[in-house]
């Protein structure tokens, strides 16, 4: 049996990120019986129970029964949650924080001395095992701890270890970036509706266009500019459309959006 299959996994928080990560793990080697989730209300717990995962309202229960604990709560909740459970945390457990902006230094300050801490930033497509997840190791985390996390998460999508300074950038690029892509997909569909296509079909085609373009971009290994050039025939429809996008400043707007979201992640951490 694989080492990761034997690990007992706990989640504090039952939001979309926790659910996405749990689903990804289940499609790998982890059994539902080895996962436990806690949340203050029962509102989000039903979908975990449907997967065979046990649930509780006690964060302490999750910590005491887990080898790896994912702290998947909003950034402002982190101090209260960690102070509540810190007396039950051992030096053998791995604590994985999924809170945007909360630094390893802050986490280590709130936790008992020598705690093993990893900072992780996933994104919503973890729900369909197509996430982009970056993690950074804390002071006491060893390479083996990172390897274990990688093994647990590999079915969630693209997973990589990076320096911590890149985590906030990843939050802006990919954590928030999925919403920027949805906005673009929505606008594509609305353009088609304006030109006479039925709404349901327009949205179906827009989502497939985003999916297909993304898959080709990832699998071809080509630079986006190269693929874009391949679609542009001289004097054709695409270059006319691209000219309009450039007039609207779409490139600068997207760069600024990533910058704003990254800066907001940094600000959340300072609080």
C-alpha positions in Angstrom: 0.0 0.0 0.0 1.3 3.5 -0.8 2.5 5.7 2.0 0.0 8.4 1.2 -2.9 5.9 1.3 -2.2 5.3 5.0 -2.1 8.9 6.0 -5.1 10.3 8.0 -6.2 13.6 6.5 -8.1 16.3 8.2 -9.7 19.4 6.9 -10.7 22.4 9.1 -13.1 24.3 6.9 -15.6 22.8 4.4 -15.6 25.3 1.5 -14.9 24.8 -2.2 -11.1 24.6 -1.8 -11.4 21.8 0.9 -13.9 20.0 -1.2 -11.8 20.2 -4.4 -8.7 19.0 -2.7 -10.6 16.1 -1.0 -12.1 15.0 -4.3 -8.7 15.1 -5.9 -7.2 12.9 -3.2 -10.1 10.4 -3.5 -9.3 10.0 -7.2 -5.8 9.1 -6.1 -4.9 6.6 -3.3 -6.6 8.1 -0.3 -9.7 6.3 1.1 -12.8 8.2 2.3 -12.4 6.5 5.7 -9.1 8.2 6.2 -10.5 11.8 5.8 -12.3 13.9 8.3 -13.8 17.4 7.9 -14.9 20.0 10.4 -17.0 23.1 10.0 -19.1 25.2 12.4 -22.3 24.7 10.4 -23.6 21.6 8.6 -24.3 23.7 5.4 -21.3 22.4 3.4 -20.8 19.1 5.1 -23.4 17.1 3.2 -21.4 16.9 0.0 -18.4 15.4 1.9 -20.7 12.8 3.5 -21.9 11.8 0.0 -18.3 10.9 -0.8 -18.1 8.7 2.3 -16.1 11.2 4.3 -16.8 11.6 8.1 -17.7 15.1 9.3 -17.7 16.9 12.7 -18.2 20.3 14.2 -15.0 19.9 16.3 -11.7 21.3 14.9 -9.9 19.6 17.8 -11.3 16.2 16.8 -10.0 16.7 13.3 -6.5 17.7 14.6 -6.3 14.8 17.1 -7.2 12.2 14.5 -5.0 13.4 11.6 -1.4 13.1 10.3 -1.9 16.0 7.8 -4.2 18.9 8.6 -5.4 21.2 5.9 -6.5 24.6 7.4 -8.9 25.8 4.7 -10.6 28.8 6.4 -10.7 32.5 5.4 -7.6 34.4 6.2 -9.1 36.4 9.1 -10.2 33.2 10.8 -6.7 31.7 10.9 -5.5 33.2 14.2 -8.6 32.1 16.1 -8.6 28.6 14.6 -4.9 27.9 15.2 -5.0 29.3 18.7 -8.0 27.0 19.4 -6.2 23.8 18.2 -2.5 24.6 18.9 -2.3 22.6 22.2 -3.3 19.5 20.3 -0.7 19.8 17.5 2.3 17.5 17.6 5.7 17.9 16.0 5.0 14.9 13.7 1.9 16.4 12.1 2.0 18.4 8.9 -0.1 21.6 9.0 -1.1 22.8 5.5 -2.6 26.3 5.3 -4.8 27.2 2.3 -5.5 30.8 3.5 -4.7 33.6 0.9 -2.0 36.0 2.0 -1.2 34.4 5.4 2.6 33.9 5.4 4.6 31.0 6.8 6.1 33.3 9.4 2.7 34.2 10.7 1.6 30.6 10.7 4.7 29.5 12.6 4.2 32.3 15.1 0.7 31.1 15.9 1.6 27.4 16.1 3.7 25.5 18.7 7.5 25.7 18.3 9.0 23.4 15.6 5.6 22.7 14.0 5.8 21.5 10.4 4.0 24.0 8.2 3.3 24.2 4.5 1.6 27.0 2.7 -0.6 25.9 -0.2 -2.6 27.9 -2.8 -5.0 25.8 -4.9 -7.7 27.1 -7.3 -11.3 26.2 -8.1 -10.7 23.8 -11.0 -9.4 21.3 -8.3 -13.1 20.4 -8.3 -12.6 18.7 -11.6 -9.0 17.6 -11.0 -7.6 20.4 -13.3 -6.3 22.7 -10.6 -3.1 24.7 -10.4 -1.6 24.3 -7.0 1.7 25.9 -5.6 3.1 25.2 -2.2 6.0 26.5 -0.1 7.7 24.7 2.8 8.0 26.3 6.3 11.2 26.4 8.3 10.8 22.9 9.9 9.3 21.2 6.8 11.7 18.8 5.1 11.8 17.6 1.5 10.0 14.4 2.5 7.1 16.5 3.8 6.8 18.3 0.5 7.0 14.9 -1.4 4.2 13.5 0.8 2.0 16.6 0.0 2.8 16.2 -3.7 1.9 12.6 -3.6 -1.5 13.4 -1.9 -2.3 16.2 -4.3 -1.0 14.9 -7.6 -4.6 14.0 -8.8 -5.8 17.6 -8.2 -4.0 19.0 -11.2 -0.6 20.7 -11.7 1.3 20.8 -8.3 4.7 22.4 -7.8 6.9 23.5 -4.9 8.0 27.2 -5.2 9.6 29.9 -3.1 7.0 31.5 -0.8 7.2 34.9 -2.6 5.5 33.4 -5.6 2.5 32.2 -3.7 0.8 35.6 -3.6 1.5 36.0 -7.3 -0.1 32.6 -8.0 -3.1 33.8 -6.0 -3.5 36.7 -8.4 -2.6 34.7 -11.5 -4.5 31.5 -10.9 -6.6 31.7 -7.7 -8.3 34.8 -8.9 -7.4 34.2 -12.6 -10.1 31.6 -13.1 -12.7 34.3 -12.4 -11.0 36.5 -15.1 -11.3 33.7 -17.6 -15.0 33.3 -16.6 -15.6 37.0 -17.3 -13.9 36.6 -20.7 -16.0 33.5 -21.5 -19.2 35.4 -20.5 -18.2 38.3 -22.7 -17.5 35.9 -25.7 -21.0 34.4 -25.3 -22.7 37.8 -25.0 -20.9 38.9 -28.2 -22.4 35.9 -30.0 -25.9 36.6 -28.5 -25.6 40.2 -29.8 -24.9 38.8 -33.2 -28.0 36.5 -33.1 -26.9 33.2 -31.6 -29.2 31.6 -28.9 -27.8 32.2 -25.4 -27.6 28.5 -24.4 -25.6 27.6 -27.5 -23.4 30.7 -27.2 -22.4 29.8 -23.6 -21.8 26.2 -24.5 -19.5 27.2 -27.4 -17.7 29.8 -25.3 -16.9 27.3 -22.5 -15.7 24.7 -25.1 -13.6 27.5 -26.8 -11.9 28.3 -23.5 -11.4 24.6 -22.7 -10.0 23.8 -26.1 -7.7 26.9 -26.2 -6.4 26.1 -22.8 -5.7 22.4 -23.6 -3.9 23.3 -26.8 -1.9 25.9 -25.0 -0.8 23.5 -22.3 -0.3 20.4 -24.5 1.5 22.1 -27.4 4.1 23.8 -25.2 3.9 26.8 -27.6 4.0 30.4 -26.4 0.5 32.0 -26.5 1.7 34.6 -29.0 2.7 31.8 -31.4 -0.7 30.1 -31.2 -2.4 33.4 -31.6 -0.3 34.1 -34.8 -1.3 30.7 -36.1 -5.0 31.7 -36.0 -4.5 35.0 -37.7 -4.6 34.9 -41.5 -3.7 38.2 -43.2 -6.7 40.4 -43.5 -8.9 37.8 -41.9 -11.6 37.9 -39.2 -9.3 37.2 -36.2 -6.9 40.1 -36.7 -9.9 42.5 -37.0 -11.2 41.1 -33.7 -7.8 41.3 -32.0 -7.4 44.9 -33.1 -10.7 45.7 -31.3 -9.5 44.0 -28.1 -6.2 45.9 -28.2 -8.2 49.2 -28.6 -10.1 48.2 -25.5 -6.9 47.7 -23.6 -7.6 44.1 -22.7 -3.9 43.2 -22.3 -3.1 46.0 -19.9 -6.4 45.4 -18.0 -5.6 41.7 -17.4 -2.0 42.5 -16.3 -3.4 45.1 -13.9 -6.0 42.6 -12.6 -3.3 40.1 -11.7 -1.3 42.9 -10.1 -4.4 44.1 -8.1 -5.3 40.6 -6.9 -1.7 39.8 -5.9 -1.4 43.1 -4.0 -4.7 42.3 -2.2 -3.3 38.9 -1.2 -0.3 40.6 0.3 -2.5 43.1 2.1 -4.6 40.3 3.6 -1.4 38.7 4.9 -0.4 42.0 6.7 -3.7 42.0 8.5 
